Amino acid sequence: METEKFEEQLIRMSKPGVTHLKHQDMLAEAIVKAKDKSVLSGWWLSIPLYIIAALLMKSFFMRSTTLVTNMHEFKGHDVYASLLFFVLMPVVFIVINYISIRKIYFLSGSPKTVRFLGSVWLQLLAIITSLFIIIIYSI
């Protein structure tokens, strides 16, 4: 008798529904924070890019110099500023953006490549720009 009552209760029970997923909020928040970090990275990376552009213009207008010689001259005049702008800042932003990409990848549950690249393209651009700055400095 009790088992029949229990079976009837089980039959009448409805399936629980989840209306709001916390995971979606966490993913959206991670994407927004990552975009904010990559925009901030872009602004800070514009300083060494501006210096590189100025050195390129100098090499264009002064035919006797090249970008490499201008970069070595800049390194010689201000060693600490050159290390800060061309090595330390890009490395820090590579690490920050890489961590953001990893967090988004983890929270999105290993998404398809195209969809994932669509959500992290700004972070990838910041990483590529940072690598470009480090390569220009190391030449």
JOUR-V23174 format. One record per residue. N is the residue number from 1. PHI is phi as a letter, one per 30 degrees, with the letter a starting at -180 (NA if undefined). PSI is psi as a letter, one per 40 degrees, with the letter a starting at -180 (none if undefined). D_LAST is the distance of its C-alpha to the last C-alpha in Angstrom with 2 decimals. Layout:
BEGIN
n: <N/N>
phi: <PHI/PHI>
psi: <PSI/PSI>
d_last: <D_LAST/D_LAST>
END
This chain:
BEGIN
n: <1/2/3/4/5/6/7/8/9/10/11/12/13/14/15/16/17/18/19/20/21/22/23/24/25/26/27/28/29/30/31/32/33/34/35/36/37/38/39/40/41/42/43/44/45/46/47/48/49/50/51/52/53/54/55/56/57/58/59/60/61/62/63/64/65/66/67/68/69/70/71/72/73/74/75/76/77/78/79/80/81/82/83/84/85/86/87/88/89/90/91/92/93/94/95/96/97/98/99/100/101/102/103/104/105/106/107/108/109/110/111/112/113/114/115/116/117/118/119/120/121/122/123/124/125/126/127/128/129/130/131/132/133/134/135/136/137/138/139>
phi: <NA/d/d/d/d/d/d/d/d/d/d/d/d/c/d/d/c/c/d/b/c/d/d/d/d/d/d/d/d/d/d/d/d/d/d/d/d/d/d/d/d/d/d/d/d/d/d/d/d/d/d/d/d/d/d/d/d/d/d/d/d/c/d/d/c/b/d/d/d/d/d/d/d/d/d/d/d/b/d/d/d/d/d/d/d/c/b/d/d/d/d/d/d/d/d/d/d/d/d/d/d/d/d/d/d/d/d/d/i/h/d/d/d/d/d/d/d/d/c/b/d/d/d/d/d/d/d/d/d/d/d/d/d/d/d/d/d/d/d>
psi: <d/d/d/d/d/d/d/d/d/d/d/e/i/i/h/h/h/h/d/h/h/d/d/d/d/d/d/d/d/d/d/d/d/d/d/d/d/d/d/d/d/d/d/d/e/d/d/d/d/d/d/d/d/d/d/d/d/d/d/d/d/g/d/e/i/i/d/d/d/d/d/d/d/d/d/d/d/g/d/d/d/d/d/d/d/e/d/d/d/d/d/d/d/d/d/d/d/d/d/d/d/d/d/d/d/d/d/e/f/g/i/i/d/d/d/d/d/d/e/e/d/d/d/d/d/d/d/d/d/d/d/d/d/d/d/d/d/e/none>
d_last: <85.69/82.71/80.43/81.63/80.90/77.47/76.79/77.96/75.67/72.74/73.65/73.94/70.62/67.83/64.25/62.10/59.61/56.33/55.89/52.70/49.79/47.80/44.93/44.43/44.21/41.67/39.47/39.84/39.04/35.91/34.68/35.43/33.73/30.61/30.50/31.00/28.13/25.78/26.95/26.39/22.87/22.32/23.66/21.54/18.34/19.41/18.65/14.83/15.20/17.51/15.21/12.50/15.57/16.81/13.76/13.99/17.67/17.26/15.30/18.03/20.88/19.77/19.32/18.22/14.85/11.76/9.48/6.70/9.79/11.22/8.59/9.00/12.65/12.90/11.64/14.22/16.98/17.05/15.52/17.65/17.18/13.40/13.80/16.61/15.23/11.71/12.60/16.39/17.62/15.64/16.65/20.17/20.45/19.34/22.11/24.62/24.31/24.38/27.55/29.04/28.49/30.09/33.00/33.67/33.54/35.94/38.32/38.47/39.54/37.03/37.37/36.78/33.22/33.84/35.66/33.14/30.17/32.31/32.62/29.04/27.01/26.05/24.71/22.70/21.26/20.28/18.60/16.66/15.64/14.58/12.44/10.86/10.25/8.81/6.35/5.51/5.63/3.82/0.00>
END
